Amino acid sequence: MKFLILKEIKKLIEKGQINIKKNLGQHFLIDKNSRDKLLSFAELSKNDVVVEIGPGLGSLTEAIVNKVKEYYGFEIDEDFCRILNTNFSDCGNFHLIKKDFLQSDESFWNSFKGKVKVIGNTPYYLSSPIVFHILKFHKKIKLALLTVQKEVGEKFIGKPSSKNYGPISVLLYIYTDTKICYHLSKNVFYPKPKVESIVVKIVPLRKPRIKLDDEKRFYDFLPIIFSYRRKILTNVVKKVFNIDKEIIEKELKTIDISPQRRVEQLTPEQIYELFKIIKYLKGLK
């Protein structure tokens, strides 16, 4: 299959073969040079197994299938599935899964002997849920290369005291090395998106930077504590967890955290220490 340029995509629309659903964040990459530069950060080889999130019309797929050992694409749009099957079914390593990527489960990920690479031009309103899902299976993933909205990608690498710092910043710091690789112009997509786009590379670490003893509770704790990001720490703990200021102040001193600090100023390590203190004081096992 050749790379579909804008003229050919418009022809598919005119013939009624596809129906672009803007509400689902469907934007197609129409610049081959941008596509090739984007994929260069994945460092694909013949030994790789690749999972693509929402291949759409196959602009990335066309360059991936010829370079890798096995390809698995998650696509839910019936029109796109039909076109993808027509164009790639002759490729022995091509596997199309008519399912939402967010519904991929342990049986799917554990079916791979080694680690896989995840690539996707993600629907921007789903970028964060997709990253949380990737983190859930980080032990089976070698890298993830995602096109996301610029403002969202900047939250992935947010640092303490910055406006971009939040729960997803903390979790990506704990489990991965994450960086922004490449800025994409609006002009390389059709329809042209209203927002700027960037390519983010997420590489899971062999060992997390912080060993979490209670992952589920910590995951639930992060959005709660960050909803009071600019509030004084002791006031937040008193209000949210009903722990007296004097008690939490005493505990914070043992880990060298000023009670007057704000939530957004805490490092991921300090946030986890705070979590453990609250868990202990509340008698949670």
FILUM-962871 format. One record per residue (C-alpha): residue number from 1; z negated, x, y negated; residue in one letter. Coordinates in pm, whole numbers. Each point is the difference from the previous one (the first is absolute). Last residue first. Layout:
BEGIN
resi,up,east,north,resn
NUM,Z,X,Y,A
...
//
This chain:
BEGIN
resi,up,east,north,resn
285,-5573,-322,216,K
284,-83,-166,-331,L
283,-355,25,-129,G
282,95,-87,-358,K
281,-143,329,-123,L
280,191,194,265,Y
279,335,-170,-74,K
278,-58,49,-372,I
277,-69,370,54,I
276,301,42,232,K
275,232,-167,-253,F
274,-130,222,-280,L
273,75,307,214,E
272,349,-138,64,Y
271,57,-47,-372,I
270,-126,352,-62,Q
269,253,147,244,E
268,281,-207,-153,P
267,-97,143,-341,T
266,-198,-224,-235,L
265,114,-53,-359,Q
264,153,-344,67,E
263,-340,-132,110,V
262,-168,92,-327,R
261,-268,265,-31,R
260,-336,-86,-149,Q
259,-186,35,330,P
258,108,367,2,S
257,106,113,345,I
256,-174,304,155,D
255,-22,-133,355,I
254,-381,-34,-2,T
253,16,-123,-360,K
252,206,-299,114,L
251,-280,-110,230,E
250,-260,-8,-277,K
249,235,-186,-233,E
248,74,-251,278,I
247,-368,-83,40,I
246,-77,-21,-371,E
245,304,-220,-60,K
244,-113,-258,254,D
243,258,-86,269,I
242,167,-343,-15,N
241,330,123,146,F
240,243,-118,-267,V
239,-216,-22,-310,K
238,-247,283,67,K
237,268,229,141,V
236,226,-66,-299,V
235,-278,51,-255,N
234,-98,328,168,T
233,357,129,-17,L
232,73,-80,-363,I
231,311,-220,-22,K
230,357,118,-50,R
229,115,-43,362,R
228,-175,-330,62,Y
227,281,-139,221,S
226,2,352,140,F
225,-324,-61,192,I
224,132,-312,172,I
223,346,145,68,P
222,-163,303,170,L
221,-269,-173,208,F
220,241,-182,234,D
219,165,328,103,Y
218,-346,156,34,F
217,-114,-285,223,R
216,304,41,225,K
215,-20,378,14,E
214,-364,33,104,D
213,-69,364,83,D
212,261,136,-239,L
211,61,373,33,K
210,126,114,-341,I
209,300,227,-51,R
208,161,-166,300,P
207,113,237,279,K
206,361,67,96,R
205,101,-134,-340,L
204,250,-282,-44,P
203,303,90,-216,V
202,97,-257,-263,I
201,315,66,-204,K
200,63,-226,-298,V
199,343,-78,-145,V
198,-9,-152,-346,I
197,134,-315,-162,S
196,4,-132,-356,E
195,-32,-375,-53,V
194,231,-290,-84,K
193,210,61,310,P
192,383,24,-20,K
191,148,-230,262,P
190,123,236,127,Y
189,-167,339,-16,F
188,105,346,-123,V
187,-11,-116,-363,N
186,-377,-52,-1,K
185,-29,380,14,S
184,-196,158,284,L
183,-284,248,-53,H
182,-59,245,286,Y
181,-271,161,206,C
180,-332,-159,-100,I
179,-274,140,220,K
178,-241,-101,274,T
177,-197,228,231,D
176,-176,-241,229,T
175,-312,-159,150,Y
174,-280,29,-255,I
173,220,30,-310,Y
172,212,-297,114,L
171,-319,-201,44,L
170,-138,85,-343,V
169,326,-63,-184,S
168,38,-335,182,I
167,-344,-109,-118,P
166,58,91,-366,G
165,94,269,-249,Y
164,308,-81,-209,N
163,-194,-45,-325,K
162,-132,355,34,S
161,-369,96,20,S
160,34,120,361,P
159,361,78,107,K
158,286,-236,86,G
157,253,125,257,I
156,81,-339,155,F
155,-54,-169,-336,K
154,300,191,-137,E
153,210,-149,279,G
152,-90,-350,-118,V
151,99,68,-361,E
150,330,156,110,K
149,97,-292,227,Q
148,50,125,354,V
147,250,192,211,T
146,-183,123,308,L
145,6,312,215,L
144,-268,-13,268,A
143,-91,304,204,L
142,-102,105,351,K
141,-138,-341,93,I
140,-189,-86,319,K
139,-346,99,-128,K
138,71,-186,-326,H
137,9,-339,174,F
136,-233,-188,-236,K
135,120,223,-283,L
134,352,-134,48,I
133,-133,-355,-33,H
132,-184,88,-323,F
131,326,153,-126,V
130,194,-316,85,I
129,-261,-220,-172,P
128,41,221,-311,S
127,379,-14,-5,S
126,28,-376,64,L
125,80,-118,-355,Y
124,242,290,-27,Y
123,210,-96,302,P
122,16,344,163,T
121,297,236,10,N
120,-134,136,326,G
119,-51,297,225,I
118,-263,54,270,V
117,8,318,208,K
116,-140,-12,353,V
115,-267,189,192,K
114,22,72,371,G
113,-9,-203,318,K
112,107,-321,-173,F
111,-101,-330,160,S
110,-339,32,-174,N
109,155,-111,-327,W
108,150,-317,147,F
107,-302,-94,212,S
106,-228,69,-297,E
105,171,-258,-218,D
104,302,-51,-222,S
103,-54,-323,-195,Q
102,14,175,-338,L
101,350,118,92,F
100,111,-365,3,D
99,212,-74,306,K
98,356,-1,120,K
97,-25,345,158,I
96,329,191,0,L
95,32,300,233,H
94,269,263,-57,F
93,-1,309,228,N
92,308,-104,197,G
91,204,-58,-315,C
90,259,-267,82,D
89,-238,-265,-135,S
88,18,163,-344,F
87,248,-192,-215,N
86,-2,-344,160,T
85,-374,17,71,N
84,-72,96,-360,L
83,223,-276,-136,I
82,-167,-268,214,R
81,-348,130,-80,C
80,83,-4,-371,F
79,100,-365,12,D
78,-308,-93,206,E
77,-245,166,-241,D
76,-309,117,194,I
75,78,372,41,E
74,-207,272,170,F
73,224,293,99,G
72,-66,235,291,Y
71,206,322,31,Y
70,-14,255,282,E
69,102,367,27,K
68,92,56,-363,V
67,284,116,-224,K
66,278,-251,66,N
65,-235,-298,-29,V
64,-144,108,-337,I
63,303,15,-231,A
62,131,-349,78,E
61,-356,-133,17,T
60,-66,92,-364,L
59,275,-227,-138,S
58,-42,-236,295,G
57,59,-341,-155,L
56,-371,-84,0,G
55,-185,280,183,P
54,-336,-176,-52,G
53,-253,263,106,I
52,163,280,198,E
51,-175,158,299,V
50,135,342,89,V
49,-37,204,320,V
48,81,362,-69,D
47,125,267,241,N
46,354,6,-143,K
45,-142,91,-341,S
44,-92,-169,-327,L
43,-161,190,-287,E
42,-143,-321,-150,A
41,31,144,-353,F
40,377,31,48,S
39,12,-378,45,L
38,-42,-62,-372,L
37,261,260,-94,K
36,250,-162,237,D
35,-65,-350,-136,R
34,22,120,-360,S
33,336,160,78,N
32,116,-318,174,K
31,-69,-228,-296,D
30,-10,-370,90,I
29,-361,-41,117,L
28,-51,-372,53,F
27,-271,-212,-162,H
26,-168,-284,190,Q
25,-346,-59,-146,G
24,-67,-319,197,L
23,22,-213,-315,N
22,336,163,-67,K
21,146,-158,312,K
20,356,126,32,I
19,214,-229,215,N
18,232,175,240,I
17,325,-94,175,Q
16,86,-260,-264,G
15,342,151,-63,K
14,-94,70,-362,E
13,-323,173,110,I
12,181,225,247,L
11,254,85,-273,K
10,-283,87,-239,K
9,-132,246,260,I
8,345,157,33,E
7,40,55,-374,K
6,-352,143,-30,L
5,57,269,264,I
4,-76,-39,368,L
3,-38,335,181,F
2,239,16,294,K
1,-80,-124,346,M
//
